[in-house]
Amino acid sequence: MEIKVLFFGVLAEVTETMFRHYRNVESFSDLMLRIRDDYPTIAHYTYRVAVNNELVNDEPQLRDQDEVAFLPPFTGG
Amino acid sequence: MISSLLSLKDQNGETGAHSVFLGRVRADIKGGKTVKAIEYSAYESMVNREAEDIIQSILLQYDDVGSIEIRHSTGIVSAGEISLLVMVSGHRRHQAQAACSGAVELIKERFPVWKKEIYEDNSQEWQMPYLA
């Protein structure tokens, strides 16, 4: 499946990436392995993951064309 | 901005209270440097979803509240300017005030928005320490 990945805040800065498409993704854990391999610096940062605008806590079941976002702690207001 | 909002909020004459929260960028001094602006970035589609959820939960909790308006700036906001507006309108003041306060807390907790401080010497820093 093809997955759209978004980075926000400091993560967009350290990865120098705002969005990227990953093809042939087999699962969420497969996606995470590829992202950690491509962007090893994110391991130093705190973040949460949202799938299609919804925060997820465990390993979600991804579907083709899902949007996976990496979100640093919120500081709005 | 506020006067134009107020004129829109009372079409039927039943609103007796507007409670407004305005968040403003402070010219804090950190390490001898003064904040001249904050750059806000947001995950806009998720912000819209969270805003809708927050509004619906507040309306459910406070039956005297008639409407809620939320506006959050993105991009660069100078010190002294407004970055967040929340306006809750209702029949009487008590629920409007409580609902406004509750909405602000939920926005701070749930809005996917990030701020980077820009100092007078043009150096920049994300507001929270992210290094584990």
N, CA and C atoms of all chains as a GROMACS GRO file, in nm:
protein
  627
    1MET      N    1   0.084  -0.120   0.000
    1MET     CA    2   0.000   0.000   0.000
    1MET      C    3   0.088   0.125   0.000
    2GLU      N    4   0.027   0.236  -0.037
    2GLU     CA    5   0.099   0.363  -0.041
    2GLU      C    6   0.051   0.451   0.074
    3ILE      N    7   0.146   0.507   0.147
    3ILE     CA    8   0.115   0.585   0.266
    3ILE      C    9   0.178   0.723   0.255
    4LYS      N   10   0.099   0.825   0.290
    4LYS     CA   11   0.151   0.962   0.293
    4LYS      C   12   0.198   0.993   0.435
    5VAL      N   13   0.323   1.035   0.448
    5VAL     CA   14   0.380   1.065   0.581
    5VAL      C   15   0.406   1.215   0.592
    6LEU      N   16   0.364   1.271   0.706
    6LEU     CA   17   0.381   1.414   0.732
    6LEU      C   18   0.465   1.435   0.858
    7PHE      N   19   0.551   1.536   0.856
    7PHE     CA   20   0.626   1.575   0.975
    7PHE      C   21   0.591   1.720   1.009
    8PHE      N   22   0.578   1.748   1.138
    8PHE     CA   23   0.543   1.884   1.180
    8PHE      C   24   0.641   1.937   1.286
    9GLY      N   25   0.638   2.070   1.301
    9GLY     CA   26   0.716   2.136   1.404
    9GLY      C   27   0.864   2.105   1.390
   10VAL      N   28   0.927   2.078   1.504
   10VAL     CA   29   1.071   2.053   1.502
   10VAL      C   30   1.107   1.930   1.420
   11LEU      N   31   1.014   1.836   1.407
   11LEU     CA   32   1.043   1.715   1.329
   11LEU      C   33   1.056   1.746   1.180
   12ALA      N   34   0.976   1.841   1.130
   12ALA     CA   35   0.990   1.883   0.991
   12ALA      C   36   1.126   1.948   0.968
   13GLU      N   37   1.173   2.016   1.074
   13GLU     CA   38   1.302   2.086   1.062
   13GLU      C   39   1.418   1.986   1.063
   14VAL      N   40   1.416   1.891   1.156
   14VAL     CA   41   1.532   1.800   1.166
   14VAL      C   42   1.533   1.697   1.054
   15THR      N   43   1.415   1.662   1.002
   15THR     CA   44   1.412   1.567   0.889
   15THR      C   45   1.425   1.639   0.755
   16GLU      N   46   1.412   1.771   0.759
   16GLU     CA   47   1.410   1.852   0.636
   16GLU      C   48   1.303   1.800   0.540
   17THR      N   49   1.194   1.753   0.599
   17THR     CA   50   1.087   1.693   0.519
   17THR      C   51   0.952   1.732   0.579
   18MET      N   52   0.861   1.780   0.495
   18MET     CA   53   0.725   1.806   0.543
   18MET      C   54   0.632   1.691   0.507
   19PHE      N   55   0.647   1.635   0.386
   19PHE     CA   56   0.569   1.516   0.353
   19PHE      C   57   0.645   1.428   0.254
   20ARG      N   58   0.611   1.302   0.260
   20ARG     CA   59   0.678   1.205   0.175
   20ARG      C   60   0.586   1.085   0.155
   21HIS      N   61   0.586   1.032   0.037
   21HIS     CA   62   0.507   0.912   0.010
   21HIS      C   63   0.595   0.788   0.023
   22TYR      N   64   0.543   0.688   0.091
   22TYR     CA   65   0.610   0.557   0.098
   22TYR      C   66   0.526   0.455   0.022
   23ARG      N   67   0.591   0.385  -0.069
   23ARG     CA   68   0.521   0.282  -0.145
   23ARG      C   69   0.555   0.144  -0.091
   24ASN      N   70   0.469   0.051  -0.123
   24ASN     CA   71   0.488  -0.090  -0.084
   24ASN      C   72   0.506  -0.106   0.066
   25VAL      N   73   0.426  -0.032   0.141
   25VAL     CA   74   0.429  -0.045   0.288
   25VAL      C   75   0.347  -0.168   0.327
   26GLU      N   76   0.406  -0.252   0.411
   26GLU     CA   77   0.338  -0.376   0.448
   26GLU      C   78   0.254  -0.360   0.574
   27SER      N   79   0.298  -0.273   0.664
   27SER     CA   80   0.228  -0.258   0.791
   27SER      C   81   0.280  -0.130   0.859
   28PHE      N   82   0.219  -0.095   0.972
   28PHE     CA   83   0.265   0.021   1.046
   28PHE      C   84   0.409   0.001   1.096
   29SER      N   85   0.438  -0.119   1.146
   29SER     CA   86   0.574  -0.144   1.196
   29SER      C   87   0.676  -0.141   1.082
   30ASP      N   88   0.636  -0.187   0.965
   30ASP     CA   89   0.724  -0.178   0.848
   30ASP      C   90   0.751  -0.031   0.814
   31LEU      N   91   0.645   0.050   0.818
   31LEU     CA   92   0.661   0.193   0.790
   31LEU      C   93   0.755   0.258   0.891
   32MET      N   94   0.736   0.224   1.020
   32MET     CA   95   0.820   0.284   1.124
   32MET      C   96   0.966   0.245   1.106
   33LEU      N   97   0.992   0.122   1.070
   33LEU     CA   98   1.131   0.079   1.046
   33LEU      C   99   1.194   0.161   0.934
   34ARG      N  100   1.117   0.183   0.827
   34ARG     CA  101   1.171   0.257   0.713
   34ARG      C  102   1.193   0.404   0.750
   35ILE      N  103   1.101   0.460   0.828
   35ILE     CA  104   1.117   0.601   0.868
   35ILE      C  105   1.236   0.618   0.961
   36ARG      N  106   1.251   0.526   1.057
   36ARG     CA  107   1.365   0.536   1.150
   36ARG      C  108   1.497   0.518   1.076
   37ASP      N  109   1.492   0.438   0.971
   37ASP     CA  110   1.612   0.419   0.890
   37ASP      C  111   1.644   0.545   0.808
   38ASP      N  112   1.541   0.605   0.752
   38ASP     CA  113   1.561   0.725   0.670
   38ASP      C  114   1.592   0.849   0.754
   39TYR      N  115   1.533   0.855   0.872
   39TYR     CA  116   1.548   0.974   0.958
   39TYR      C  117   1.587   0.932   1.100
   40PRO      N  118   1.709   0.886   1.119
   40PRO     CA  119   1.748   0.835   1.252
   40PRO      C  120   1.742   0.941   1.362
   41THR      N  121   1.750   1.069   1.326
   41THR     CA  122   1.751   1.174   1.430
   41THR      C  123   1.618   1.182   1.505
   42ILE      N  124   1.508   1.135   1.445
   42ILE     CA  125   1.380   1.152   1.516
   42ILE      C  126   1.377   1.068   1.644
   43ALA      N  127   1.467   0.971   1.656
   43ALA     CA  128   1.472   0.891   1.779
   43ALA      C  129   1.505   0.977   1.901
   44HIS      N  130   1.564   1.094   1.880
   44HIS     CA  131   1.601   1.182   1.991
   44HIS      C  132   1.487   1.272   2.036
   45TYR      N  133   1.373   1.265   1.968
   45TYR     CA  134   1.264   1.359   1.995
   45TYR      C  135   1.140   1.286   2.045
   46THR      N  136   1.063   1.360   2.122
   46THR     CA  137   0.934   1.310   2.169
   46THR      C  138   0.829   1.342   2.063
   47TYR      N  139   0.747   1.245   2.030
   47TYR     CA  140   0.641   1.272   1.934
   47TYR      C  141   0.527   1.172   1.952
   48ARG      N  142   0.411   1.209   1.897
   48ARG     CA  143   0.298   1.117   1.888
   48ARG      C  144   0.265   1.099   1.740
   49VAL      N  145   0.190   0.994   1.713
   49VAL     CA  146   0.156   0.963   1.574
   49VAL      C  147   0.004   0.974   1.557
   50ALA      N  148  -0.037   1.036   1.447
   50ALA     CA  149  -0.179   1.042   1.411
   50ALA      C  150  -0.197   0.973   1.276
   51VAL      N  151  -0.305   0.897   1.265
   51VAL     CA  152  -0.342   0.837   1.136
   51VAL      C  153  -0.473   0.899   1.093
   52ASN      N  154  -0.472   0.961   0.976
   52ASN     CA  155  -0.590   1.030   0.924
   52ASN      C  156  -0.650   1.125   1.027
   53ASN      N  157  -0.564   1.208   1.086
   53ASN     CA  158  -0.604   1.314   1.180
   53ASN      C  159  -0.645   1.264   1.318
   54GLU      N  160  -0.620   1.138   1.349
   54GLU     CA  161  -0.658   1.086   1.480
   54GLU      C  162  -0.536   1.026   1.549
   55LEU      N  163  -0.512   1.068   1.674
   55LEU     CA  164  -0.398   1.015   1.748
   55LEU      C  165  -0.414   0.866   1.772
   56VAL      N  166  -0.304   0.793   1.760
   56VAL     CA  167  -0.307   0.649   1.786
   56VAL      C  168  -0.206   0.617   1.895
   57ASN      N  169  -0.238   0.521   1.978
   57ASN     CA  170  -0.150   0.484   2.088
   57ASN      C  171  -0.076   0.354   2.064
   58ASP      N  172  -0.140   0.262   1.997
   58ASP     CA  173  -0.072   0.135   1.970
   58ASP      C  174  -0.052   0.122   1.819
   59GLU      N  175  -0.031   0.004   1.774
   59GLU     CA  176   0.002  -0.017   1.634
   59GLU      C  177  -0.126  -0.024   1.550
   60PRO      N  178  -0.154   0.079   1.470
   60PRO     CA  179  -0.280   0.079   1.394
   60PRO      C  180  -0.272  -0.007   1.269
   61GLN      N  181  -0.388  -0.046   1.224
   61GLN     CA  182  -0.398  -0.119   1.096
   61GLN      C  183  -0.405  -0.015   0.985
   62LEU      N  184  -0.302  -0.009   0.903
   62LEU     CA  185  -0.301   0.091   0.796
   62LEU      C  186  -0.373   0.040   0.673
   63ARG      N  187  -0.429   0.138   0.598
   63ARG     CA  188  -0.490   0.106   0.469
   63ARG      C  189  -0.426   0.192   0.361
   64ASP      N  190  -0.438   0.147   0.239
   64ASP     CA  191  -0.380   0.219   0.127
   64ASP      C  192  -0.428   0.365   0.127
   65GLN      N  193  -0.335   0.458   0.104
   65GLN     CA  194  -0.361   0.602   0.097
   65GLN      C  195  -0.384   0.668   0.234
   66ASP      N  196  -0.359   0.594   0.342
   66ASP     CA  197  -0.369   0.657   0.475
   66ASP      C  198  -0.264   0.767   0.489
   67GLU      N  199  -0.295   0.861   0.580
   67GLU     CA  200  -0.203   0.972   0.609
   67GLU      C  201  -0.150   0.954   0.752
   68VAL      N  202  -0.020   0.940   0.765
   68VAL     CA  203   0.042   0.917   0.896
   68VAL      C  204   0.125   1.040   0.931
   69ALA      N  205   0.093   1.104   1.044
   69ALA     CA  206   0.159   1.229   1.081
   69ALA      C  207   0.239   1.212   1.208
   70PHE      N  208   0.357   1.271   1.212
   70PHE     CA  209   0.445   1.268   1.330
   70PHE      C  210   0.439   1.405   1.397
   71LEU      N  211   0.392   1.406   1.522
   71LEU     CA  212   0.355   1.531   1.588
   71LEU      C  213   0.435   1.552   1.717
   72PRO      N  214   0.518   1.654   1.725
   72PRO     CA  215   0.582   1.688   1.853
   72PRO      C  216   0.476   1.733   1.954
   73PRO      N  217   0.513   1.744   2.081
   73PRO     CA  218   0.416   1.794   2.180
   73PRO      C  219   0.356   1.928   2.136
   74PHE      N  220   0.226   1.940   2.155
   74PHE     CA  221   0.156   2.060   2.107
   74PHE      C  222   0.191   2.181   2.194
   75THR      N  223   0.205   2.297   2.130
   75THR     CA  224   0.235   2.420   2.205
   75THR      C  225   0.153   2.537   2.153
   76GLY      N  226   0.031   2.510   2.111
   76GLY     CA  227  -0.053   2.618   2.057
   76GLY      C  228  -0.110   2.708   2.165
   77GLY      N  229  -0.182   2.807   2.120
   77GLY     CA  230  -0.249   2.899   2.212
   77GLY      C  231  -0.173   3.028   2.228
   78MET      N  232  -1.205   4.325   1.490
   78MET     CA  233  -1.243   4.185   1.472
   78MET      C  234  -1.352   4.146   1.571
   79ILE      N  235  -1.334   4.188   1.697
   79ILE     CA  236  -1.431   4.147   1.799
   79ILE      C  237  -1.567   4.211   1.774
   80SER      N  238  -1.569   4.341   1.738
   80SER     CA  239  -1.698   4.406   1.716
   80SER      C  240  -1.772   4.343   1.600
   81SER      N  241  -1.698   4.302   1.496
   81SER     CA  242  -1.766   4.237   1.384
   81SER      C  243  -1.820   4.101   1.425
   82LEU      N  244  -1.745   4.031   1.512
   82LEU     CA  245  -1.796   3.903   1.562
   82LEU      C  246  -1.922   3.922   1.645
   83LEU      N  247  -1.922   4.024   1.732
   83LEU     CA  248  -2.036   4.048   1.820
   83LEU      C  249  -2.162   4.077   1.739
   84SER      N  250  -2.147   4.151   1.630
   84SER     CA  251  -2.264   4.186   1.551
   84SER      C  252  -2.326   4.063   1.486
   85LEU      N  253  -2.243   3.960   1.465
   85LEU     CA  254  -2.294   3.838   1.402
   85LEU      C  255  -2.360   3.745   1.502
   86LYS      N  256  -2.330   3.763   1.631
   86LYS     CA  257  -2.366   3.662   1.729
   86LYS      C  258  -2.504   3.679   1.792
   87ASP      N  259  -2.570   3.785   1.764
   87ASP     CA  260  -2.695   3.809   1.835
   87ASP      C  261  -2.806   3.847   1.738
   88GLN      N  262  -2.834   3.758   1.648
   88GLN     CA  263  -2.936   3.787   1.547
   88GLN      C  264  -3.077   3.782   1.607
   89ASN      N  265  -3.096   3.705   1.715
   89ASN     CA  266  -3.233   3.692   1.767
   89ASN      C  267  -3.253   3.761   1.901
   90GLY      N  268  -3.152   3.829   1.952
   90GLY     CA  269  -3.169   3.907   2.075
   90GLY      C  270  -3.171   3.826   2.203
   91GLU      N  271  -3.144   3.695   2.198
   91GLU     CA  272  -3.151   3.612   2.318
   91GLU      C  273  -3.017   3.602   2.391
   92THR      N  274  -2.909   3.645   2.326
   92THR     CA  275  -2.777   3.634   2.389
   92THR      C  276  -2.758   3.742   2.493
   93GLY      N  277  -2.727   3.698   2.619
   93GLY     CA  278  -2.706   3.794   2.726
   93GLY      C  279  -2.561   3.807   2.768
   94ALA      N  280  -2.475   3.716   2.716
   94ALA     CA  281  -2.335   3.719   2.760
   94ALA      C  282  -2.243   3.667   2.649
   95HIS      N  283  -2.134   3.740   2.630
   95HIS     CA  284  -2.025   3.693   2.547
   95HIS      C  285  -1.903   3.682   2.637
   96SER      N  286  -1.839   3.566   2.640
   96SER     CA  287  -1.714   3.553   2.714
   96SER      C  288  -1.603   3.534   2.612
   97VAL      N  289  -1.501   3.620   2.622
   97VAL     CA  290  -1.394   3.622   2.520
   97VAL      C  291  -1.260   3.596   2.585
   98PHE      N  292  -1.182   3.505   2.525
   98PHE     CA  293  -1.042   3.487   2.564
   98PHE      C  294  -0.955   3.530   2.446
   99LEU      N  295  -0.856   3.613   2.474
   99LEU     CA  296  -0.760   3.653   2.373
   99LEU      C  297  -0.621   3.612   2.419
  100GLY      N  298  -0.556   3.525   2.343
  100GLY     CA  299  -0.418   3.488   2.372
  100GLY      C  300  -0.325   3.582   2.296
  101ARG      N  301  -0.224   3.633   2.365
  101ARG     CA  302  -0.138   3.737   2.307
  101ARG      C  303   0.007   3.694   2.318
  102VAL      N  304   0.085   3.725   2.218
  102VAL     CA  305   0.227   3.689   2.218
  102VAL      C  306   0.303   3.782   2.313
  103ARG      N  307   0.373   3.719   2.410
  103ARG     CA  308   0.448   3.797   2.509
  103ARG      C  309   0.589   3.826   2.459
  104ALA      N  310   0.640   3.942   2.496
  104ALA     CA  311   0.780   3.976   2.466
  104ALA      C  312   0.868   3.926   2.580
  105ASP      N  313   0.867   3.793   2.600
  105ASP     CA  314   0.948   3.735   2.708
  105ASP      C  315   1.096   3.758   2.683
  106ILE      N  316   1.172   3.760   2.792
  106ILE     CA  317   1.318   3.768   2.781
  106ILE      C  318   1.375   3.634   2.826
  107LYS      N  319   1.450   3.570   2.737
  107LYS     CA  320   1.507   3.438   2.767
  107LYS      C  321   1.656   3.440   2.735
  108GLY      N  322   1.735   3.412   2.836
  108GLY     CA  323   1.879   3.412   2.816
  108GLY      C  324   1.930   3.546   2.766
  109GLY      N  325   1.866   3.653   2.809
  109GLY     CA  326   1.907   3.787   2.769
  109GLY      C  327   1.852   3.832   2.634
  110LYS      N  328   1.774   3.743   2.570
  110LYS     CA  329   1.718   3.778   2.439
  110LYS      C  330   1.567   3.798   2.450
  111THR      N  331   1.516   3.898   2.381
  111THR     CA  332   1.374   3.930   2.386
  111THR      C  333   1.301   3.867   2.267
  112VAL      N  334   1.188   3.803   2.296
  112VAL     CA  335   1.105   3.746   2.190
  112VAL      C  336   1.040   3.860   2.112
  113LYS      N  337   1.064   3.863   1.980
  113LYS     CA  338   0.998   3.966   1.899
  113LYS      C  339   0.877   3.911   1.824
  114ALA      N  340   0.870   3.780   1.809
  114ALA     CA  341   0.756   3.719   1.738
  114ALA      C  342   0.754   3.569   1.764
  115ILE      N  343   0.643   3.508   1.732
  115ILE     CA  344   0.632   3.362   1.735
  115ILE      C  345   0.581   3.316   1.599
  116GLU      N  346   0.646   3.213   1.547
  116GLU     CA  347   0.598   3.153   1.423
  116GLU      C  348   0.517   3.028   1.458
  117TYR      N  349   0.389   3.029   1.420
  117TYR     CA  350   0.301   2.916   1.448
  117TYR      C  351   0.288   2.829   1.324
  118SER      N  352   0.302   2.699   1.344
  118SER     CA  353   0.270   2.605   1.236
  118SER      C  354   0.163   2.509   1.288
  119ALA      N  355   0.084   2.455   1.198
  119ALA     CA  356  -0.030   2.374   1.240
  119ALA      C  357  -0.056   2.261   1.142
  120TYR      N  358  -0.113   2.155   1.194
  120TYR     CA  359  -0.165   2.045   1.112
  120TYR      C  360  -0.313   2.079   1.089
  121GLU      N  361  -0.337   2.152   0.982
  121GLU     CA  362  -0.465   2.222   0.970
  121GLU      C  363  -0.586   2.129   0.964
  122SER      N  364  -0.574   2.019   0.892
  122SER     CA  365  -0.692   1.931   0.883
  122SER      C  366  -0.726   1.871   1.019
  123MET      N  367  -0.621   1.842   1.101
  123MET     CA  368  -0.647   1.788   1.234
  123MET      C  369  -0.697   1.898   1.328
  124VAL      N  370  -0.647   2.020   1.310
  124VAL     CA  371  -0.697   2.133   1.390
  124VAL      C  372  -0.848   2.149   1.366
  125ASN      N  373  -0.889   2.143   1.241
  125ASN     CA  374  -1.031   2.159   1.211
  125ASN      C  375  -1.114   2.048   1.275
  126ARG      N  376  -1.061   1.927   1.271
  126ARG     CA  377  -1.133   1.815   1.332
  126ARG      C  378  -1.143   1.832   1.484
  127GLU      N  379  -1.030   1.870   1.547
  127GLU     CA  380  -1.031   1.890   1.692
  127GLU      C  381  -1.122   2.007   1.732
  128ALA      N  382  -1.120   2.113   1.652
  128ALA     CA  383  -1.206   2.229   1.682
  128ALA      C  384  -1.352   2.187   1.682
  129GLU      N  385  -1.390   2.109   1.582
  129GLU     CA  386  -1.529   2.063   1.575
  129GLU      C  387  -1.564   1.976   1.695
  130ASP      N  388  -1.472   1.886   1.734
  130ASP     CA  389  -1.495   1.799   1.851
  130ASP      C  390  -1.509   1.882   1.979
  131ILE      N  391  -1.420   1.981   1.994
  131ILE     CA  392  -1.424   2.064   2.115
  131ILE      C  393  -1.555   2.143   2.121
  132ILE      N  394  -1.594   2.202   2.010
  132ILE     CA  395  -1.718   2.280   2.007
  132ILE      C  396  -1.838   2.191   2.042
  133GLN      N  397  -1.843   2.073   1.984
  133GLN     CA  398  -1.957   1.984   2.012
  133GLN      C  399  -1.958   1.940   2.158
  134SER      N  400  -1.841   1.912   2.216
  134SER     CA  401  -1.839   1.868   2.356
  134SER      C  402  -1.877   1.982   2.450
  135ILE      N  403  -1.836   2.105   2.417
  135ILE     CA  404  -1.873   2.220   2.501
  135ILE      C  405  -2.024   2.247   2.491
  136LEU      N  406  -2.077   2.240   2.370
  136LEU     CA  407  -2.221   2.264   2.353
  136LEU      C  408  -2.304   2.158   2.427
  137LEU      N  409  -2.250   2.035   2.431
  137LEU     CA  410  -2.319   1.928   2.502
  137LEU      C  411  -2.314   1.950   2.653
  138GLN      N  412  -2.200   2.000   2.702
  138GLN     CA  413  -2.180   2.018   2.845
  138GLN      C  414  -2.254   2.141   2.899
  139TYR      N  415  -2.266   2.246   2.818
  139TYR     CA  416  -2.327   2.372   2.864
  139TYR      C  417  -2.448   2.403   2.777
  140ASP      N  418  -2.567   2.370   2.828
  140ASP     CA  419  -2.685   2.384   2.743
  140ASP      C  420  -2.732   2.529   2.729
  141ASP      N  421  -2.673   2.620   2.806
  141ASP     CA  422  -2.709   2.761   2.795
  141ASP      C  423  -2.625   2.833   2.689
  142VAL      N  424  -2.524   2.764   2.638
  142VAL     CA  425  -2.434   2.826   2.539
  142VAL      C  426  -2.493   2.810   2.400
  143GLY      N  427  -2.494   2.920   2.327
  143GLY     CA  428  -2.553   2.918   2.193
  143GLY      C  429  -2.452   2.903   2.081
  144SER      N  430  -2.331   2.959   2.100
  144SER     CA  431  -2.232   2.949   1.993
  144SER      C  432  -2.091   2.963   2.049
  145ILE      N  433  -1.995   2.908   1.975
  145ILE     CA  434  -1.853   2.916   2.011
  145ILE      C  435  -1.775   2.950   1.886
  146GLU      N  436  -1.688   3.047   1.898
  146GLU     CA  437  -1.602   3.086   1.786
  146GLU      C  438  -1.457   3.063   1.828
  147ILE      N  439  -1.379   2.995   1.744
  147ILE     CA  440  -1.237   2.972   1.772
  147ILE      C  441  -1.155   3.018   1.652
  148ARG      N  442  -1.055   3.101   1.677
  148ARG     CA  443  -0.964   3.142   1.570
  148ARG      C  444  -0.820   3.135   1.622
  149HIS      N  445  -0.736   3.064   1.552
  149HIS     CA  446  -0.596   3.050   1.592
  149HIS      C  447  -0.508   3.095   1.476
  150SER      N  448  -0.412   3.182   1.504
  150SER     CA  449  -0.323   3.232   1.399
  150SER      C  450  -0.224   3.124   1.358
  151THR      N  451  -0.180   3.131   1.232
  151THR     CA  452  -0.064   3.056   1.187
  151THR      C  453   0.031   3.156   1.120
  152GLY      N  454   0.156   3.112   1.102
  152GLY     CA  455   0.255   3.203   1.048
  152GLY      C  456   0.315   3.289   1.158
  153ILE      N  457   0.376   3.399   1.121
  153ILE     CA  458   0.448   3.482   1.218
  153ILE      C  459   0.353   3.583   1.283
  154VAL      N  460   0.352   3.582   1.417
  154VAL     CA  461   0.271   3.677   1.494
  154VAL      C  462   0.366   3.756   1.584
  155SER      N  463   0.367   3.886   1.569
  155SER     CA  464   0.459   3.971   1.645
  155SER      C  465   0.419   3.979   1.792
  156ALA      N  466   0.517   4.007   1.878
  156ALA     CA  467   0.488   4.028   2.019
  156ALA      C  468   0.385   4.140   2.033
  157GLY      N  469   0.287   4.116   2.119
  157GLY     CA  470   0.180   4.213   2.138
  157GLY      C  471   0.058   4.185   2.055
  158GLU      N  472   0.071   4.100   1.955
  158GLU     CA  473  -0.045   4.068   1.870
  158GLU      C  474  -0.119   3.945   1.924
  159ILE      N  475  -0.242   3.930   1.877
  159ILE     CA  476  -0.328   3.821   1.924
  159ILE      C  477  -0.304   3.695   1.840
  160SER      N  478  -0.287   3.583   1.912
  160SER     CA  479  -0.266   3.456   1.842
  160SER      C  480  -0.386   3.362   1.853
  161LEU      N  481  -0.467   3.383   1.955
  161LEU     CA  482  -0.582   3.293   1.976
  161LEU      C  483  -0.703   3.374   2.022
  162LEU      N  484  -0.816   3.349   1.959
  162LEU     CA  485  -0.942   3.410   2.003
  162LEU      C  486  -1.043   3.298   2.026
  163VAL      N  487  -1.105   3.302   2.144
  163VAL     CA  488  -1.216   3.211   2.173
  163VAL      C  489  -1.330   3.297   2.223
  164MET      N  490  -1.445   3.287   2.160
  164MET     CA  491  -1.562   3.364   2.206
  164MET      C  492  -1.680   3.270   2.221
  165VAL      N  493  -1.734   3.269   2.343
  165VAL     CA  494  -1.850   3.185   2.374
  165VAL      C  495  -1.968   3.277   2.404
  166SER      N  496  -2.079   3.252   2.339
  166SER     CA  497  -2.198   3.334   2.357
  166SER      C  498  -2.311   3.249   2.415
  167GLY      N  499  -2.382   3.307   2.512
  167GLY     CA  500  -2.489   3.232   2.575
  167GLY      C  501  -2.594   3.324   2.633
  168HIS      N  502  -2.694   3.260   2.697
  168HIS     CA  503  -2.805   3.335   2.754
  168HIS      C  504  -2.760   3.415   2.875
  169ARG      N  505  -2.682   3.351   2.963
  169ARG     CA  506  -2.633   3.418   3.084
  169ARG      C  507  -2.482   3.396   3.099
  170ARG      N  508  -2.420   3.472   3.193
  170ARG     CA  509  -2.275   3.479   3.196
  170ARG      C  510  -2.205   3.355   3.253
  171HIS      N  511  -2.267   3.289   3.352
  171HIS     CA  512  -2.193   3.185   3.424
  171HIS      C  513  -2.148   3.072   3.332
  172GLN      N  514  -2.241   3.020   3.252
  172GLN     CA  515  -2.204   2.910   3.162
  172GLN      C  516  -2.112   2.960   3.051
  173ALA      N  517  -2.135   3.083   3.005
  173ALA     CA  518  -2.049   3.136   2.898
  173ALA      C  519  -1.904   3.145   2.946
  174GLN      N  520  -1.884   3.192   3.068
  174GLN     CA  521  -1.749   3.205   3.122
  174GLN      C  522  -1.684   3.069   3.144
  175ALA      N  523  -1.760   2.976   3.203
  175ALA     CA  524  -1.705   2.842   3.228
  175ALA      C  525  -1.674   2.772   3.096
  176ALA      N  526  -1.763   2.785   3.000
  176ALA     CA  527  -1.743   2.719   2.871
  176ALA      C  528  -1.622   2.777   2.798
  177CYS      N  529  -1.604   2.908   2.808
  177CYS     CA  530  -1.489   2.972   2.742
  177CYS      C  531  -1.358   2.920   2.804
  178SER      N  532  -1.354   2.916   2.936
  178SER     CA  533  -1.235   2.866   3.004
  178SER      C  534  -1.208   2.720   2.967
  179GLY      N  535  -1.314   2.639   2.965
  179GLY     CA  536  -1.298   2.499   2.930
  179GLY      C  537  -1.250   2.482   2.787
  180ALA      N  538  -1.302   2.562   2.696
  180ALA     CA  539  -1.262   2.552   2.555
  180ALA      C  540  -1.114   2.587   2.538
  181VAL      N  541  -1.068   2.689   2.609
  181VAL     CA  542  -0.927   2.729   2.599
  181VAL      C  543  -0.836   2.615   2.646
  182GLU      N  544  -0.873   2.551   2.758
  182GLU     CA  545  -0.791   2.440   2.808
  182GLU      C  546  -0.786   2.325   2.708
  183LEU      N  547  -0.899   2.295   2.647
  183LEU     CA  548  -0.902   2.186   2.548
  183LEU      C  549  -0.820   2.221   2.424
  184ILE      N  550  -0.826   2.347   2.384
  184ILE     CA  551  -0.746   2.391   2.268
  184ILE      C  552  -0.597   2.375   2.297
  185LYS      N  553  -0.555   2.418   2.417
  185LYS     CA  554  -0.413   2.407   2.453
  185LYS      C  555  -0.368   2.260   2.454
  186GLU      N  556  -0.459   2.173   2.498
  186GLU     CA  557  -0.425   2.032   2.511
  186GLU      C  558  -0.431   1.958   2.377
  187ARG      N  559  -0.525   1.996   2.291
  187ARG     CA  560  -0.556   1.910   2.175
  187ARG      C  561  -0.525   1.967   2.038
  188PHE      N  562  -0.503   2.098   2.028
  188PHE     CA  563  -0.476   2.154   1.895
  188PHE      C  564  -0.333   2.119   1.850
  189PRO      N  565  -0.318   2.052   1.735
  189PRO     CA  566  -0.182   2.025   1.684
  189PRO      C  567  -0.121   2.151   1.622
  190VAL      N  568  -0.069   2.235   1.711
  190VAL     CA  569  -0.007   2.362   1.672
  190VAL      C  570   0.128   2.371   1.744
  191TRP      N  571   0.226   2.426   1.673
  191TRP     CA  572   0.361   2.437   1.732
  191TRP      C  573   0.413   2.578   1.715
  192LYS      N  574   0.484   2.626   1.817
  192LYS     CA  575   0.536   2.762   1.805
  192LYS      C  576   0.687   2.765   1.818
  193LYS      N  577   0.744   2.849   1.734
  193LYS     CA  578   0.889   2.872   1.737
  193LYS      C  579   0.911   3.019   1.768
  194GLU      N  580   0.986   3.043   1.874
  194GLU     CA  581   1.011   3.183   1.913
  194GLU      C  582   1.120   3.244   1.825
  195ILE      N  583   1.098   3.368   1.787
  195ILE     CA  584   1.196   3.444   1.708
  195ILE      C  585   1.240   3.562   1.795
  196TYR      N  586   1.372   3.570   1.816
  196TYR     CA  587   1.425   3.673   1.906
  196TYR      C  588   1.472   3.796   1.827
  197GLU      N  589   1.502   3.902   1.903
  197GLU     CA  590   1.540   4.028   1.838
  197GLU      C  591   1.666   4.016   1.753
  198ASP      N  592   1.754   3.919   1.788
  198ASP     CA  593   1.875   3.901   1.705
  198ASP      C  594   1.850   3.804   1.589
  199ASN      N  595   1.720   3.772   1.567
  199ASN     CA  596   1.674   3.682   1.460
  199ASN      C  597   1.711   3.535   1.481
  200SER      N  598   1.767   3.499   1.596
  200SER     CA  599   1.781   3.358   1.628
  200SER      C  600   1.641   3.302   1.659
  201GLN      N  601   1.629   3.171   1.646
  201GLN     CA  602   1.498   3.108   1.662
  201GLN      C  603   1.510   2.983   1.748
  202GLU      N  604   1.402   2.952   1.817
  202GLU     CA  605   1.405   2.833   1.902
  202GLU      C  606   1.263   2.779   1.920
  203TRP      N  607   1.249   2.647   1.901
  203TRP     CA  608   1.120   2.584   1.932
  203TRP      C  609   1.093   2.602   2.080
  204GLN      N  610   0.968   2.625   2.114
  204GLN     CA  611   0.943   2.668   2.250
  204GLN      C  612   0.972   2.562   2.357
  205MET      N  613   0.945   2.435   2.323
  205MET     CA  614   0.965   2.332   2.425
  205MET      C  615   1.091   2.252   2.397
  206PRO      N  616   1.155   2.202   2.500
  206PRO     CA  617   1.272   2.118   2.478
  206PRO      C  618   1.228   1.979   2.433
  207TYR      N  619   1.269   1.939   2.314
  207TYR     CA  620   1.224   1.812   2.260
  207TYR      C  621   1.328   1.702   2.275
  208LEU      N  622   1.451   1.739   2.304
  208LEU     CA  623   1.554   1.636   2.313
  208LEU      C  624   1.525   1.543   2.430
  209ALA      N  625   1.525   1.415   2.403
  209ALA     CA  626   1.491   1.317   2.507
  209ALA      C  627   1.603   1.309   2.609
   0.00000   0.00000   0.00000
